[in-house]
Amino acid sequence: MQFSKFLKVAAVTLPLIAVTACTSTGSKKVVGNVSLPNDIQAQIQKLQQINTVYFDYDRYNVKSEYSTLLNSHAVFLRATSNLKVTIEGHADERGTPEYNIALGERRAAAVKSYLQANGVSGEQLSIVSFGKEKPAVLGHNEAAYAKNRRAVITYDGF
């Protein structure tokens, strides 16, 4: 299981490093005022497949098992400083709405801090909390709760 996760992250990270070292003359997509080559768009799509950090109940510390995932995003964001991301914080349904909004914000802030500690500019990062309002999985059991305690990195404009 861990090896499979490593292979997925490596499959994203290695081409990412190659892309940041090269330029493209292919067609481009405009995001905000920035025109992006197709290869950058492809890397964003790959990173969007590994964009979720899960948390323990009532916790907001980033576990070490997510360092490879977050490092992949950090490498890419450092190389493409014109891109911005929003980090969405989420909570499971337990607790008051106010508490869950605050917890989701702390989770998003923890991911933002990790990325900043790894060289990403704070200007590229924004956070938002949805608390329990946008569950990834519906259900009233621990398996559903575990999938809803998360922070999600979304690339603005994608």
TAFEN-V338352 format. One record per residue. N is the residue number from 0. RES is the residue in one letter. PHI is phi in degrees with one decimal (999 if undefined). PSI is psi in whole degrees, -180 to 180 (999 if undefined). BURIAL is # if it has 9 or more other ideal C-beta (glycine too) atoms within 8 Angstrom, else .. Layout:
N	RES	PHI	PSI	BURIAL
N	RES	PHI	PSI	BURIAL
This chain:
0	M	999	-49	.
1	Q	-64.8	-39	.
2	F	-65.0	-40	.
3	S	-61.9	-43	.
4	K	-63.8	-41	#
5	F	-60.8	-43	#
6	L	-62.4	-41	.
7	K	-61.5	-46	#
8	V	-66.4	-41	#
9	A	-64.2	-38	.
10	A	-63.0	-29	#
11	V	-85.5	-44	#
12	T	-68.5	-45	#
13	L	-62.2	-49	.
14	P	-64.5	-30	#
15	L	-60.6	-45	#
16	I	-65.0	-40	#
17	A	-65.0	-41	.
18	V	-64.6	-41	#
19	T	-69.5	-19	#
20	A	-89.1	-11	.
21	C	-118.1	166	.
22	T	-119.2	163	.
23	S	-125.9	147	.
24	T	-110.2	10	.
25	G	-70.8	-177	.
26	S	-66.4	161	.
27	K	-131.0	157	.
28	K	-113.6	140	.
29	V	-97.1	124	.
30	V	-120.9	114	#
31	G	65.1	-124	.
32	N	-101.6	10	.
33	V	-110.6	134	.
34	S	-96.9	126	.
35	L	-111.2	131	#
36	P	-64.6	157	#
37	N	-58.5	-36	#
38	D	-66.6	-34	#
39	I	-67.9	-42	#
40	Q	-59.5	-42	#
41	A	-63.4	-40	#
42	Q	-65.9	-39	#
43	I	-62.1	-43	#
44	Q	-61.2	-39	#
45	K	-66.8	-43	#
46	L	-65.9	-31	#
47	Q	-67.5	-16	#
48	Q	-82.0	-17	.
49	I	-127.1	63	#
50	N	-119.4	14	#
51	T	-120.7	131	.
52	V	-112.0	127	#
53	Y	-100.8	152	#
54	F	-126.4	155	#
55	D	-73.4	165	.
56	Y	-56.3	129	.
57	D	59.1	28	.
58	R	-125.2	158	.
59	Y	-138.4	14	.
60	N	-81.4	139	.
61	V	-79.0	121	#
62	K	-75.9	150	#
63	S	-60.8	-24	.
64	E	-64.9	-15	.
65	Y	-98.5	4	#
66	S	-64.4	-40	.
67	T	-64.9	-44	#
68	L	-58.8	-51	#
69	L	-68.0	-35	#
70	N	-64.4	-35	#
71	S	-60.8	-45	#
72	H	-65.4	-40	#
73	A	-63.1	-45	#
74	V	-58.4	-47	#
75	F	-65.0	-45	#
76	L	-67.0	-36	#
77	R	-64.3	-37	#
78	A	-79.1	-21	.
79	T	-125.1	69	#
80	S	-68.1	-7	.
81	N	-83.5	-11	.
82	L	-88.9	151	#
83	K	-126.4	149	#
84	V	-127.5	155	#
85	T	-114.7	132	#
86	I	-104.4	118	#
87	E	-96.7	126	#
88	G	-99.3	138	#
89	H	-134.7	159	#
90	A	-136.5	165	#
91	D	-80.5	-179	#
92	E	-76.9	-10	#
93	R	-76.8	142	.
94	G	100.3	167	#
95	T	-74.7	158	.
96	P	-56.3	-41	.
97	E	-64.0	-44	.
98	Y	-63.5	-43	#
99	N	-68.5	-34	#
100	I	-63.3	-45	#
101	A	-64.4	-41	#
102	L	-65.9	-43	#
103	G	-60.6	-38	#
104	E	-66.2	-40	#
105	R	-65.9	-37	#
106	R	-65.4	-46	#
107	A	-62.8	-41	#
108	A	-64.7	-34	#
109	A	-65.6	-41	#
110	V	-67.2	-42	#
111	K	-58.5	-46	#
112	S	-60.9	-41	.
113	Y	-60.1	-48	#
114	L	-63.8	-41	#
115	Q	-64.6	-39	#
116	A	-65.0	-19	.
117	N	-105.3	26	#
118	G	93.4	2	.
119	V	-82.6	136	#
120	S	-68.9	137	.
121	G	-60.1	-24	.
122	E	-65.8	-23	.
123	Q	-86.7	-10	#
124	L	-118.3	132	#
125	S	-132.5	157	.
126	I	-124.5	154	#
127	V	-148.8	148	#
128	S	-117.9	134	#
129	F	-107.9	-2	#
130	G	56.1	-127	#
131	K	-99.7	9	#
132	E	-75.1	-19	.
133	K	-129.5	72	.
134	P	-67.0	142	#
135	A	-77.1	-32	.
136	V	-134.3	133	.
137	L	-87.3	139	.
138	G	156.3	160	.
139	H	-121.9	47	.
140	N	-139.6	170	.
141	E	-61.4	-35	.
142	A	-62.8	-43	.
143	A	-68.5	-43	#
144	Y	-58.6	-42	#
145	A	-62.5	-37	#
146	K	-73.8	-21	#
147	N	-90.9	-15	#
148	R	-87.3	91	#
149	R	-154.0	167	#
150	A	-127.4	138	#
151	V	-122.6	129	#
152	I	-92.8	121	#
153	T	-121.4	133	#
154	Y	-82.5	123	#
155	D	-61.3	131	#
156	G	92.4	-1	.
157	F	-120.0	999	#
